[in-house]
Amino acid sequence: MEDNQDIAEKSLFDFYSKREATENFSLDELLNFAKQRNLQEWLAENFYANEARKLAAALKNDSSDAELKLLICKIFDLPIENLSEQELQEISSVVEKNHRRELYMKKIPGDDRKYAFAETQGELVKALRDEAQVIYLCGGEFRIPLHKRGITYIGCENAVVDLDSEEDVNLDELEIILEDLQVFIHNPITLHDDKSKNIKILDGSKKVLGERPTLKEILDILRGRKIFESPEEFKNRAENLRMAAVGKVLLEEKDYNFDTAQFKIQPHWDFEYISVLKDFAADKNFSATIRPNDAEALYGNERKLQIFADFTYRGGKLTILNLYFATKTLGKIMIETFLRGKNFSAENSEENSAEDFIGSSCMFGLGYGLDIIADYENRDDWA
């Protein structure tokens, strides 16, 4: 009987116009047809050859689902409201990226070298695999392979090269040229870069505001009180621990709020301090108040910065008293700490009990903080 028979699915090839197709199939169904290559075939068979070529090119370029949906909307004259807000945001981001690429393209001189652009580390890896000889590093932070010879890296939008080498690096011998880049070095090395142009060395190994504590002094403090050392003696020893480098941060333009004149700070903490950070950093937000003109100067000259701390001893535990940057551009910049939207400072916590001060950052049960642990697990060694 007819009721027991399966009704055959509608075939795209049963229809011959764009209007018929959109009346019988949803945008998601048309997207699936495109991925299966049926839609391109249907377009070509029904004399929409130009549209078929555009769709085939988008698929070849690994366009996202949102980008394909937008193209299908254009091909079939569908309203943009068929796309979700998330899809529209994704497409907007792609359009902005393409506009930036067009600006970068104008920088390319007319020669035979192979050029590429990279806004992420993944795009840099792909460009190197494609044997690009000149790579524009755009806006982000990048690790470059020193074993890959004969590459020119050119910075755009204050890009940073992170150079974590423990030995001197001779870029000239490696036939590596850096141009218009900030280069952050972790260790006291010599960088031979005579052929490079307009690079700014951000030296993460230098003593910026005077003598920093030695690793032995830091580890001695982190181990806690010595046998028969009084709390007062330990507090005095802890408060002498000034200018300890506790992490690093890469300033991002998107993290600057013009209304409050603040940079949101997203630290990458150094591993040694986890015993202190589990109490101090979990659940908290960090920011630095910098006027727009000063923020622009700092971003242009020292985009990657070390974070320094002073310590104290309260409630039976070692804790961080102050966080700050020590910059060549603007001098010392304090980092403000916020807990649940309120300014949080060890300096003004005297009216609170020791339990409130030490425990407030852990009341949600996050322990060491998932973001801190994740950062540590990705490190090659202990900073």
N, C-alpha and C positions, 0 to 999 in steps of 0.2 A: 504494500500500500504506500501511497505518497507520503503519509505521515511518518512512515518508518524509513523513508529514503533520506540519505544525507543530501542536503542542499549544497551544490557545488559552490566553492568560493568564487567571488567575482574576479575576473582577470582584468588586469590593466589593459590588455590588448583587445578587450571587448569594446573599448571606447576610443574616440578619434579626435577629440578636441580637449583643450586645457580645461574648459568649463566642465565638460563631462567628467573628467578625471577628478577635479576638486569637489564635484557634487557627490561622488561615489567613494572617495577615499580621504581619510584624515591626513593631516600634515605628517604625523608619525608614520603612517602607512606609506606615504610618498617617500619619506626618508629611507625606510627599509627597502623600497623598490630601488632607490638610488644606490644603496650599499650593495645590493645584489646585481647591479648594473642593468636591471630591467628598465629603469626609468630613462636612462640614456638611449637605450635601443628604441623605446617607445617614442621618445622625442624625435629621433632621427627618422623613424619610419613615417611619422606624421608631419614631416617637413619643418621641424623645429631644430634644424641642424646646428645653428649658432648656439642655441640654448644647450643642446647636447654636448657640444665642445666645452662650454663653460663648466658644466657639471662634471664632466670627465676630468678636466684640469683641476678642479677643486678636490676631487677624490685623490688624484695623483699626488697633490700637495699635502695630503693627510690633514685636511680641514676638519675641525671639530664638528660635532653634531649640530651645535648652535649655528656655526657658520654655514653648514649645508642647509639647515632649515631656512636661514635668511635668504640664501640663494634660491631655494625652491619657492619661497614666498614671492621673490622678484619675478621668477620665471612664470609662475601661475597667477600673478597679480592678486595675491592673497594679502589681507591687511596685516600689518606688523603686530596687531594684538594677538595673533595666533602664537606668538612667542611668549614664554614666561619671562618674568622680571629677571631671574637668574641668567637666562639665555641672552637677554638684551644686554645685561651687564658684561657678560663674557664677550659678546660681539663688540660692544663699545671699547673694551680693552684691546681687542684685536685691531680695531680701526685706528685707535690711538697709536698702537705699536707700528702699524703700517705707515702712518704719517711720520713717525720718528724715522723709520727706515728711509723714507723719501728724502728727509733732510740729510741723513748720513750719506746717501747715494751721491749727493752733490759734492761730497768731499773727495770722491774717488778720482784720481788723475787718470789720464788716458795712457795706460801702459798695459803690458801683456801679463802682468801678475794676476794670480787668482785671489779675489777679495771675498771676505765674509764678514758678517756682523754677529755679535753674540751679546745677548742681554742676560743670559744665565750661564752657569757653569756647564750645564748640559748642552747648550748651543755652542759653547766653546769647544767641547769635546767633539761634537759633530763636525764643526768647521775644520778641526785638525785632522779628523778621519777623512774628510773630503779633500785633504792636501791643500788647504788654503795657505797662501804665502803671506798675506796681509790680513790681519783680523782686527776689526774695530770692536773694542770692549766698551760696552755701552751701559753706564749707570750703576753697575753692580760691583761685587767683590769677586775676584777670580784667582784661582791657582793655575799658574802656567807650568807646563812640563819643561824642565831645563834640558832634558835629553832630546827634545825635538828642536833640531837646529834650523837656522835659516828662516826664522819667522819674525815678522815685524808686528808688534802689538801697538795699536793706537787707541788712546783713551778718549771717550766722550762722556760728558755729564759727570765729571769727577769720579770716574771709575778707579777702583783700587786693586792693585795686584798684591796678594798676600804671599810673602816670600819667607817661608819657615825653614831656612837652611841653617845648619850649624857650622858650615864651612864657607870660606870666601867664595863669591860667585863672580866669574869673569864672563859677562854677557858678550863682550867683544869676541872672545875665543869661541863662544857657542854660536856666534852669528845670530844672536837675538838682539833686536832693537826695540826699545820701549820709547814711546812718544806720548806726551801729554797725559801722564799717569801719575797717581800717587802710589808709592811702593812702601808697604808696611813690612819692616823686618823685625823678627822676634829676638834675634841674637846679635851680639856685638861682632858683626862680620864686615868685611870690606867688599863693596860692590863696584866692580870695574865696568863702567858704562860710558866710555868716551864717545861711542857712536850714537848713544841714546840722546833724545832731545826733550827738554822741558819736563823732567821728572822731579817729583818732590818725595824725598825720603822721610817716611814717618818711622822714627827709630823707637821701637818698643823696648829696647834694651837699655836706654840711657837713664841716668839719674836726672830727673827734670827739675825738681825743686830742692836739691840737696841730697844728702846721703839717705838711701833707702835701707831698710833692715836687711840683714843677711838671711839666707835660707835657714841657717841654724837658729837664729833668733826667732824666726817665724815658727819653726817646728817646735822649739822649746815652749813657746807660748801656747801653741795649739794642743800640746800634751797636757796642759793644765798646771796646777800648783805642784811645786816640788815638795818632797817630804819635809815636814816641819816649817814650810813657808807659810806665813800668816796671810789671811785674805788681803790685808792692807798692803803687804809687801808684793803680793802677786798683782794687785790693782796698780801699784806704782810701776811695776815692770810692764804690764799690759798697756798702760797709758803712754809709755815711752815708745810703743810700736806705732810709729807714724810713717806715712807714705808707703804703706804696704800695697804692692800691686795685686789686686784681687780679681781682675778680669779685664775684658776688652769690650768695645762696642763699635759697631759700624753705624754712623749716622745716616738716616734715610730721609730724603726730602719729604716723603709722605707722612713721616712721623712728626713734622713740625706744625704746631697749631698757632696760627697768626692771632687768634683772639686772645690767647693766654700768653703768647710769646714763649712757648715752651716746646722743647724737644722731648718726645717720649723716648725713654732710654730702655733698650732691650739688651741687658748685659749677657755676655758669655763668661761665666765665672770660671776662675781657675780652681783646679781640683783640690788643692791643699786645704782650701777653706770650707769644705763641705760641712764640717762639724759646726761651724759658726753660721753658715748660710742656711742650714736646715731650719734654724730659728729666725734668722733675720730676713731672708728673701722670700720665703714661701708666701703666696697670696698677695704680695705687695706689688705696687706699680712704682716706677721711677721716672723722674723727669728733671730737666735742667732748664731754668729760665734764662733765655738769651734773647736780646732784642733782634729784630729781623736783620738789620744791617750786620750785626756781629755774627748772627747765625750763618748768614751767607758767606762771610769771610772765613769762619771756622770750617764750614762745609767745603769750601774751595781749597783750603790749605791743609787741613788736618781731619779728614773725614773719618779715619779710624783712630780711636783713642784708647789709651789704657785708663782703667778705673782704679783709683787709689782709695785707701781707707785708713782711718785712725781707729784704734781700738780702746775699749774700756772693760771693766769687770763689774757686773751687777748681778744681784740675785743668785750668786753662786756660779755664774757662767760668764765666759768670755763673750763679748758681743762687739759689733761694729758701732762706733760712735758717729763717724761722718763718712760720707762717700763724696768723691769729687774727681774732676779731671784736672790735670796739670797741663796746660796748653801753651804753645809758643805764641799763638795768635792772640789769646785773650787772658792769659794767666790762669789763675785758679778759678774753677767754676764748680760751685757746690751742686750736688745731686740731691733733689728732694725725694722723700720716700712717702708714699701714700698707702694707707691701709683702709679698704672699704671707702675710698673717696676722701678720707681725712688725712691731713698731713701728720706723719708719724716720725718722731725724732727721738733718739736716745737722749739728746740733750735736754728735752723738756718733759721727760718721763718720770722725773723725781716724785711727782705727786701720785704716780701709779705704784701699785705693789710690785714686788719682784715677779710674782706669778703672772700678773697682767702683762708685764713688759716682755718676759721671756716666752710666755705661752700664747700671746695674742696672735702671732703669725702662724700657729699650728692648730688653731681651734677647728679648722675644717678637716683635720686628719690627713693632710697631704704629706706629712713627714718631710722628706728631703725636697719635695717639689718635683713633679713629673718632668717639667721642662728642664730643670737643673740636671736631673739624672740622665735624661735623653742627651743633653749636651755633652756630659762627661763620657757617656758610652761611645760617642762618635769621635772622641779624641784619640790621636795616635800615641800620644804620650802625656805625661803629667807636665802641665805648664809650670 
